[in-house]
Amino acid sequence: MTAHGPVMPVWSCGGCGLPWPCPTRRRELRAEYADAPVSLALYLGSYLVQATEDMPWTPAGVLHRRFLGWARAADPSTPAV
């Protein structure tokens, strides 16, 4: 189990305090879902829905990039467009 879980409703990381999913959690999720990218997208999408309810003032594009945009990048160090 990771220490880098989300602290709701502010959606910060419980392990490092950065916005969740933090870089550490992103690496963990990439490894965990390496052979199941669609499952990763569904998992992150469910968190995106919860985050939109908790943070209605945050623009949708910002939340989309935060929760899903990075998951499509081939290289974890390369941000998704």
N, C-alpha and C positions, 0 to 999 in steps of 0.2 A: 504494500500500500504506500502511496506517495504522500509526502507532507505538503505537496503543492496542489492542494485542492482549493476550490473556490470558497471565499467567504462572502456569503450573500447577506443582504441585498446589494452590497457595494461592488461585488465581483472583483475583489482583490485576491491575491494568492495568500493562502494561509502559511506558506513556507517562507516566502521572500517579500511579500507585500506589494509586488508589482501587479499591474492589471492581469487578471486571469483570462485566458491561459498564458502563463508566463513562459519565457524561453525554455526553462527546465521542463515544465509540463508538456510543452509542445514536442520536445525531443522524446520524452517518455511516451507520449501518445503516438508519435510516428513509429517508434519501435514496437509498441503494443499492437498497432493496427497496420503493420508493414504489408501484410498480405490481404488486407481488407479495407481498401480506401473508401468504399461506399459505406461501410459500417462506421468508419471514422466520421464521415460527413454527416451521417444520420445522428450519431452521438453528439457531435458539435452543434448540429442544427437544433437539437432538443434544448441544449444549453442556451443557444441564441434566442429561442422563443422565451425562455425564462428571463433572460437578461433584458429583453425588450419590455417585459412587464415590470421588472424592477427598476429600470432606468429609462422611462419614457421620454426624458428630455434629451437623450443621446441620439444623434442622427443615425438613421438606419444603416447608411453606408459605413459609418465608423464601426458599428457593432458587427456588420457583416465581415469587414476586413479583420476585425479582432478575433472573431470566432471561426470563420470559415476561409477567409482569404488566404491565410498562410498554408492551409492544408493541401492546396493544389500545387504549391511550388515543388519542383523536382528536388531541389537542394535546400535543406533546412536553413541555410544561411542566406538564401535568395528569397526576397519578399515576393509574394504573388502580385500580379498586376491586376 
